[in-house]
Amino acid sequence: MEFRRQLVLGHSALLMITLLTGAVAAVALRVSSTRLESVTRDLTADMFAIQRLRFEAEQLVATSRGYLLTGDATSLEHFDETANRVTETLEEIERRRRDLATDVARIGESARAYVTLAQRAARERKATGDPREVLPFFEKKLGPARDHFDTALTGFVQRESEQFDRTAAAARELAARSQQIVLLTMIVAVALGVGLTVLSSRKLAGHYARERAATEAARRATAVRDELVAIVSHDLRNPLATITMGANLLGESEDRPRVRKHIAAIAGAAARMQHLIDQLLDVAKLEHGMIGLTIERCELASLFDSVSSLFQVRAIEDQVELTATAEPGALVMADRERILQVLSNLVANALKFTPHGGNDRIRFEVSDTGPGIPGDQLARVFERYWQARSSPRGSLGLGLYICKQLVTAHRGEIGVRSKLGDGTTFWFTLPAAGP
């Protein structure tokens, strides 16, 4: 879970850095393009206004000259209209470019001075009626005023161009800084991605190594178990068979009760040992899929009678009533010996937990009146080597496991229900035989 959390956090951080990189690039591009667009638009408008002012100034000069030469009233009207337009254009420039107020004021002063002088020349021309009398004034006063006006316009255009260059340089600097930020975030993202890849590779390699080690350990354990099963099958069963046979022969030829008691103990111990060995071998066969089943029609009554006869003596000794009932003629499709093994394990388990004077009832359910199994243990009763906490030691805990494997091999089901203080009931089902 810790590795998974680290991986999720790392990928989340990588995604955030990628999104941040894209956002920074988009914002920087938007800001620089907007600023450059705004400056370009203002410069274009200002240049247009300047050129219009220059044109109107040329018109002002032309109309003033025309009036000075002709003295025509129409020329005077044109002169006044042109002077008004020059004033309006100056006011527009002042409104647009307050950041260049000094230059605009200089243009305005020079333009107004020129207009004032031109109007003065027009009044003198009107008063004298002779244009030659105002020509010296025109050359000495009006010409320099016009030159000063042109100089102011040229200076304004130059400073406007310089400001545009500064704004363009600032936009380029912003773009370069944005590129550096994007490059830095990309480097961080790549480094984070490489780190995540290395971390994932190391973790996966570690998991693979542990899984491989676990697989190898399981393989070795399986080999050891198979070797143990082989030893049990060949090296223990044969001596055990000799002990069992010798005990039986001694029991038949011995009349002394004390000796017969010891012989019976030897035979019982050998039988228990044989039972444990058979269970180990059955488990090995079941896990390797080597259990062979001979499926045939089996009569339930015969199965129950066989199991009852096996445990009748033990039930009498424990003062437990052992009963078995089956519907007459009921048949199942099963391997008789293996089902006898299932029933024997279940009955032996029931007898172990039934107190003296209890009652066993056998059908396809085996019930006891023992202490019951706690609810938290019911899910594990069919596991290999499982034993109840209150179970007296004396078995390997393989009986119920073998029952489940054999019933499953018969395409049947097996289960258990229990309640503390009310005993336990094991049940299993087998396919019914056809008519």
C-alpha positions as CSV (number, residue, x, y, z in Angstrom):
1,M,0.0,0.0,0.0
2,E,2.9,2.4,0.8
3,F,4.4,1.8,-2.7
4,R,1.0,2.3,-4.3
5,R,0.5,5.6,-2.4
6,Q,3.9,6.8,-3.4
7,L,3.3,5.9,-7.0
8,V,-0.1,7.7,-7.0
9,L,1.4,10.8,-5.4
10,G,4.3,10.8,-7.8
11,H,2.1,10.6,-10.9
12,S,-0.2,13.3,-9.4
13,A,2.7,15.6,-8.9
14,L,3.9,14.8,-12.5
15,L,0.4,15.7,-13.8
16,M,0.3,18.9,-11.8
17,I,3.8,20.0,-13.1
18,T,2.7,19.2,-16.7
19,L,-0.5,21.2,-16.3
20,L,1.5,24.1,-14.6
21,T,3.9,24.1,-17.5
22,G,1.1,24.4,-20.0
23,A,-0.6,27.1,-18.0
24,V,2.6,29.1,-17.7
25,A,3.3,28.8,-21.4
26,A,-0.2,29.8,-22.3
27,V,-0.3,32.8,-19.9
28,A,3.1,34.0,-21.0
29,L,2.1,33.8,-24.6
30,R,-1.1,35.5,-24.0
31,V,0.4,38.4,-22.0
32,S,3.3,39.0,-24.4
33,S,1.0,38.8,-27.5
34,T,-1.6,41.1,-25.8
35,R,0.9,43.7,-24.8
36,L,2.6,43.7,-28.2
37,E,-0.8,43.9,-29.9
38,S,-1.9,46.8,-27.7
39,V,1.4,48.7,-28.3
40,T,1.2,48.0,-32.1
41,R,-2.4,49.2,-32.2
42,D,-1.6,52.4,-30.2
43,L,1.4,53.1,-32.4
44,T,-0.6,52.7,-35.5
45,A,-3.3,55.0,-34.3
46,D,-0.7,57.6,-33.1
47,M,1.2,57.5,-36.3
48,F,-2.1,58.0,-38.2
49,A,-2.9,60.9,-36.0
50,I,0.6,62.4,-36.4
51,Q,0.4,62.0,-40.2
52,R,-3.0,63.6,-40.2
53,L,-1.7,66.5,-38.0
54,R,1.3,66.9,-40.4
55,F,-1.1,66.9,-43.3
56,E,-3.4,69.4,-41.7
57,A,-0.3,71.6,-40.8
58,E,0.6,71.5,-44.5
59,Q,-2.9,72.5,-45.3
60,L,-2.7,75.3,-42.8
61,V,0.5,76.6,-44.4
62,A,-1.0,76.3,-47.9
63,T,-4.3,78.1,-46.9
64,S,-2.4,80.8,-45.1
65,R,-0.2,81.4,-48.1
66,G,-3.2,81.4,-50.4
67,Y,-5.0,84.0,-48.3
68,L,-1.8,86.1,-48.0
69,L,-1.4,86.1,-51.8
70,T,-5.0,86.5,-52.8
71,G,-6.8,88.1,-49.9
72,D,-9.8,86.0,-50.8
73,A,-12.5,85.5,-48.1
74,T,-12.9,81.9,-49.1
75,S,-9.2,81.3,-48.5
76,L,-9.6,82.9,-45.1
77,E,-12.5,80.5,-44.3
78,H,-10.4,77.5,-45.4
79,F,-7.6,78.8,-43.2
80,D,-9.9,79.0,-40.1
81,E,-11.3,75.5,-40.7
82,T,-7.9,74.1,-41.1
83,A,-6.8,75.8,-37.9
84,N,-9.7,74.3,-36.0
85,R,-8.9,70.8,-37.3
86,V,-5.4,71.1,-36.2
87,T,-6.6,72.0,-32.7
88,E,-9.0,69.0,-32.6
89,T,-6.2,66.7,-33.7
90,L,-3.9,68.0,-31.0
91,E,-6.6,67.4,-28.4
92,E,-7.1,63.8,-29.7
93,I,-3.4,63.1,-29.4
94,E,-3.4,64.6,-25.9
95,R,-6.2,62.2,-24.9
96,R,-4.6,59.2,-26.4
97,R,-1.0,59.5,-25.2
98,R,-0.9,60.9,-21.7
99,D,2.4,59.0,-21.1
100,L,4.0,61.3,-23.7
101,A,2.5,64.4,-22.3
102,T,5.7,66.5,-22.6
103,D,6.1,65.7,-26.3
104,V,2.4,66.3,-27.0
105,A,2.6,69.6,-25.1
106,R,5.6,70.6,-27.1
107,I,3.8,69.8,-30.4
108,G,0.7,71.6,-29.1
109,E,2.7,74.7,-28.2
110,S,4.5,74.8,-31.5
111,A,1.3,74.2,-33.5
112,R,-0.6,76.9,-31.6
113,A,2.3,79.3,-32.0
114,Y,2.3,78.6,-35.7
115,V,-1.5,79.1,-35.9
116,T,-1.3,82.3,-33.8
117,L,1.3,83.7,-36.1
118,A,-0.6,82.6,-39.2
119,Q,-3.8,84.2,-37.9
120,R,-1.7,87.4,-37.1
121,A,-0.4,87.5,-40.7
122,A,-3.9,87.0,-42.0
123,R,-5.2,89.9,-40.0
124,E,-2.3,92.2,-41.1
125,R,-2.9,91.1,-44.7
126,K,-6.6,92.0,-44.3
127,A,-5.7,95.3,-42.8
128,T,-3.1,96.4,-45.3
129,G,-4.5,94.8,-48.4
130,D,-0.9,94.4,-49.8
131,P,0.6,90.9,-49.5
132,R,4.1,92.3,-49.9
133,E,4.0,94.0,-46.6
134,V,3.4,90.7,-44.7
135,L,6.0,88.7,-46.7
136,P,8.9,89.7,-44.3
137,F,6.8,88.6,-41.3
138,F,6.0,85.4,-43.1
139,E,9.6,84.6,-43.7
140,K,11.0,85.7,-40.4
141,K,8.3,84.6,-38.0
142,L,6.0,82.1,-39.7
143,G,8.7,80.0,-41.3
144,P,10.7,79.3,-38.1
145,A,7.4,78.5,-36.3
146,R,6.5,75.9,-38.9
147,D,10.0,74.4,-38.7
148,H,9.7,74.2,-34.9
149,F,6.3,72.5,-35.4
150,D,7.9,69.9,-37.8
151,T,10.7,69.3,-35.3
152,A,8.3,68.7,-32.5
153,L,6.4,66.2,-34.7
154,T,9.6,64.4,-35.7
155,G,10.7,64.1,-32.1
156,F,7.3,62.7,-31.0
157,V,7.4,60.1,-33.8
158,Q,11.0,59.2,-32.7
159,R,10.1,58.8,-29.1
160,E,6.9,56.8,-30.1
161,S,9.1,54.5,-32.0
162,E,11.6,54.2,-29.1
163,Q,8.7,53.3,-26.7
164,F,7.5,50.7,-29.2
165,D,11.0,49.2,-29.3
166,R,11.1,49.1,-25.5
167,T,7.7,47.4,-25.3
168,A,8.7,44.9,-27.9
169,A,12.0,44.2,-26.0
170,A,10.0,43.7,-22.8
171,A,7.7,41.3,-24.6
172,R,10.6,39.4,-25.9
173,E,12.2,39.3,-22.4
174,L,8.9,38.0,-21.0
175,A,8.7,35.3,-23.7
176,A,12.3,34.3,-22.9
177,R,11.6,34.2,-19.2
178,S,8.5,32.1,-19.9
179,Q,10.6,29.7,-22.1
180,Q,13.0,29.3,-19.2
181,I,10.2,28.6,-16.8
182,V,8.7,26.1,-19.2
183,L,12.1,24.5,-19.8
184,L,12.7,24.3,-16.0
185,T,9.3,22.7,-15.3
186,M,9.9,20.3,-18.2
187,I,13.2,19.3,-16.6
188,V,11.6,18.8,-13.3
189,A,8.8,16.7,-14.9
190,V,11.3,14.6,-16.8
191,A,13.3,14.1,-13.6
192,L,10.2,13.2,-11.7
193,G,9.2,10.8,-14.4
194,V,12.6,9.1,-14.4
195,G,12.5,8.9,-10.6
196,L,9.1,7.3,-10.7
197,T,10.3,4.8,-13.3
198,V,13.4,3.9,-11.3
199,L,11.2,3.6,-8.1
200,S,8.7,1.4,-9.9
201,S,11.4,-0.7,-11.5
202,R,13.1,-1.3,-8.1
203,K,9.9,-2.1,-6.4
204,L,8.8,-4.4,-9.1
205,A,12.2,-6.1,-9.2
206,G,11.9,-6.5,-5.4
207,H,8.5,-8.0,-5.7
208,Y,9.6,-10.3,-8.5
209,A,12.6,-11.4,-6.4
210,R,10.4,-12.1,-3.4
211,E,7.9,-13.9,-5.5
212,R,10.6,-16.0,-7.1
213,A,12.1,-16.8,-3.7
214,A,8.7,-17.8,-2.4
215,T,8.1,-19.9,-5.5
216,E,11.5,-21.6,-5.1
217,A,10.8,-22.1,-1.4
218,A,7.4,-23.6,-2.2
219,R,9.1,-25.9,-4.8
220,R,11.7,-27.0,-2.3
221,A,8.9,-27.6,0.3
222,T,6.9,-29.6,-2.2
223,A,10.0,-31.7,-3.1
224,V,10.7,-32.3,0.6
225,R,7.0,-33.2,1.2
226,D,7.1,-35.6,-1.8
227,E,10.3,-37.2,-0.4
228,L,8.6,-37.5,3.0
229,V,5.5,-39.1,1.4
230,A,7.8,-41.5,-0.5
231,I,9.5,-42.4,2.8
232,V,6.2,-42.8,4.6
233,S,4.8,-44.9,1.8
234,H,7.7,-47.3,1.4
235,D,9.9,-47.1,4.6
236,L,7.2,-46.9,7.2
237,R,4.3,-48.8,5.9
238,N,6.1,-52.0,5.5
239,P,7.5,-52.2,9.0
240,L,4.1,-51.0,10.3
241,A,2.4,-53.8,8.4
242,T,4.9,-56.3,10.0
243,I,4.1,-54.9,13.5
244,T,0.4,-55.1,12.9
245,M,0.6,-58.7,11.6
246,G,2.8,-59.7,14.5
247,A,0.5,-58.1,17.1
248,N,-2.5,-59.9,15.5
249,L,-0.7,-63.3,15.6
250,L,0.4,-62.8,19.2
251,G,-3.1,-61.9,20.2
252,E,-4.5,-65.1,18.7
253,S,-1.9,-67.3,20.4
254,E,-1.8,-65.6,23.8
255,D,-4.3,-66.4,26.6
256,R,-3.0,-64.3,29.4
257,P,-5.2,-61.2,29.9
258,R,-2.4,-58.9,30.9
259,V,-0.3,-59.8,27.9
260,R,-3.3,-59.6,25.6
261,K,-3.9,-56.1,26.9
262,H,-0.4,-55.0,26.0
263,I,-0.7,-56.7,22.6
264,A,-4.0,-54.8,22.0
265,A,-2.3,-51.5,22.9
266,I,0.4,-52.3,20.3
267,A,-2.2,-53.2,17.7
268,G,-4.2,-50.0,18.4
269,A,-1.1,-47.8,18.2
270,A,-0.1,-49.5,14.9
271,A,-3.7,-48.9,13.6
272,R,-3.6,-45.3,14.5
273,M,-0.2,-44.9,12.9
274,Q,-1.5,-46.6,9.8
275,H,-4.5,-44.2,9.8
276,L,-2.2,-41.2,10.0
277,I,0.0,-42.5,7.2
278,D,-3.0,-43.2,5.0
279,Q,-4.2,-39.6,5.6
280,L,-0.9,-38.2,4.6
281,L,-0.8,-40.3,1.4
282,D,-4.4,-39.3,0.6
283,V,-3.6,-35.6,0.9
284,A,-0.6,-36.0,-1.4
285,K,-2.6,-37.9,-4.0
286,L,-5.5,-35.3,-3.8
287,E,-3.2,-32.4,-4.3
288,H,-1.5,-34.0,-7.2
289,G,-4.8,-35.1,-8.7
290,M,-3.8,-38.7,-8.5
291,I,-6.8,-39.9,-6.5
292,G,-8.6,-42.5,-8.4
293,L,-12.4,-42.9,-8.1
294,T,-14.4,-46.0,-9.0
295,I,-17.9,-44.6,-9.5
296,E,-20.7,-47.1,-9.0
297,R,-24.2,-47.4,-7.7
298,C,-24.1,-47.6,-3.9
299,E,-26.9,-48.3,-1.5
300,L,-27.1,-45.9,1.3
301,A,-28.3,-48.4,3.9
302,S,-25.3,-50.6,3.1
303,L,-22.9,-47.6,3.5
304,F,-24.5,-46.7,6.9
305,D,-24.4,-50.2,8.1
306,S,-20.7,-50.5,7.3
307,V,-19.9,-47.3,9.1
308,S,-22.0,-48.2,12.1
309,S,-20.3,-51.5,12.5
310,L,-16.9,-49.8,12.4
311,F,-17.8,-47.5,15.3
312,Q,-20.3,-49.5,17.3
313,V,-17.8,-50.8,19.8
314,R,-16.3,-47.4,20.4
315,A,-19.8,-45.9,20.8
316,I,-20.7,-48.5,23.4
317,E,-17.5,-47.8,25.3
318,D,-18.3,-44.1,25.3
319,Q,-21.9,-44.8,26.2
320,V,-23.1,-43.0,23.0
321,E,-26.1,-44.1,21.0
322,L,-25.1,-44.4,17.4
323,T,-28.0,-44.7,14.9
324,A,-28.1,-44.7,11.1
325,T,-31.2,-44.4,9.0
326,A,-31.7,-44.3,5.3
327,E,-34.6,-44.5,2.9
328,P,-34.9,-48.1,1.7
329,G,-33.5,-48.6,-1.8
330,A,-31.9,-45.1,-1.9
331,L,-28.9,-45.1,-4.2
332,V,-26.0,-42.7,-5.0
333,M,-23.3,-42.7,-7.6
334,A,-20.0,-42.8,-5.7
335,D,-16.8,-44.6,-4.9
336,R,-17.9,-46.8,-2.1
337,E,-14.5,-47.0,-0.3
338,R,-14.0,-43.2,-0.5
339,I,-17.5,-42.4,0.8
340,L,-16.9,-44.8,3.6
341,Q,-13.8,-42.9,4.4
342,V,-15.7,-39.6,4.4
343,L,-18.4,-41.0,6.7
344,S,-15.8,-42.6,8.9
345,N,-14.0,-39.3,9.4
346,L,-17.2,-37.4,10.1
347,V,-18.4,-40.1,12.6
348,A,-15.0,-40.3,14.3
349,N,-15.0,-36.5,14.6
350,A,-18.6,-36.6,16.1
351,L,-17.7,-39.3,18.6
352,K,-14.7,-37.3,19.7
353,F,-16.8,-34.3,20.7
354,T,-19.9,-36.1,21.9
355,P,-20.0,-36.5,25.7
356,H,-20.9,-39.8,27.4
357,G,-24.5,-40.7,26.9
358,G,-24.9,-38.5,23.8
359,N,-26.8,-39.4,20.6
360,D,-25.4,-39.6,17.0
361,R,-27.7,-39.4,14.1
362,I,-26.3,-40.3,10.6
363,R,-27.8,-39.8,7.2
364,F,-26.0,-37.4,4.9
365,E,-25.7,-35.3,7.9
366,V,-23.6,-36.1,10.9
367,S,-24.6,-34.3,14.1
368,D,-23.1,-34.3,17.5
369,T,-24.2,-32.9,20.8
370,G,-20.7,-31.5,21.7
371,P,-19.7,-28.0,22.6
372,G,-20.0,-26.7,19.1
373,I,-17.5,-24.7,17.0
374,P,-17.1,-20.9,17.4
375,G,-18.4,-18.9,14.5
376,D,-15.0,-17.4,13.7
377,Q,-13.6,-20.9,13.1
378,L,-16.3,-22.3,10.9
379,A,-14.8,-21.0,7.7
380,R,-11.5,-22.9,8.4
381,V,-12.8,-26.3,9.5
382,F,-12.1,-27.9,6.1
383,E,-8.5,-26.4,5.9
384,R,-5.6,-28.7,6.0
385,Y,-4.2,-29.4,9.5
386,W,-7.0,-27.4,11.1
387,Q,-8.1,-28.4,14.6
388,A,-10.6,-26.9,17.0
389,R,-9.2,-24.9,19.9
390,S,-10.9,-27.2,22.3
391,S,-10.0,-30.4,20.4
392,P,-7.8,-32.9,22.2
393,R,-4.6,-33.5,20.4
394,G,-4.2,-36.9,18.8
395,S,-4.7,-36.3,15.1
396,L,-3.1,-34.3,12.3
397,G,-6.2,-32.3,11.4
398,L,-6.5,-33.8,8.0
399,G,-9.8,-35.7,8.3
400,L,-12.1,-32.9,7.3
401,Y,-9.8,-31.7,4.6
402,I,-9.8,-35.2,3.0
403,C,-13.6,-35.3,3.3
404,K,-13.9,-32.1,1.4
405,Q,-11.5,-33.2,-1.3
406,L,-13.2,-36.5,-1.7
407,V,-16.8,-35.1,-1.8
408,T,-15.6,-32.4,-4.3
409,A,-14.1,-35.2,-6.4
410,H,-17.6,-36.8,-6.4
411,R,-19.0,-33.5,-7.7
412,G,-20.7,-33.1,-4.3
413,E,-20.9,-30.4,-1.7
414,I,-20.0,-30.5,1.9
415,G,-20.7,-28.0,4.7
416,V,-21.0,-27.4,8.4
417,R,-23.3,-25.6,10.8
418,S,-22.7,-25.2,14.5
419,K,-23.8,-23.3,17.5
420,L,-21.9,-23.1,20.7
421,G,-23.5,-25.4,23.3
422,D,-25.8,-27.1,20.8
423,G,-23.3,-29.3,18.9
424,T,-22.2,-29.4,15.3
425,T,-23.7,-30.8,12.1
426,F,-21.7,-31.8,9.1
427,W,-23.5,-32.5,5.8
428,F,-22.6,-33.5,2.3
429,T,-24.4,-34.3,-0.9
430,L,-23.7,-36.8,-3.7
431,P,-25.2,-37.2,-7.1
432,A,-28.3,-39.5,-7.0
433,A,-28.2,-42.7,-9.0
434,G,-30.7,-43.0,-11.8
435,P,-33.3,-45.8,-11.9
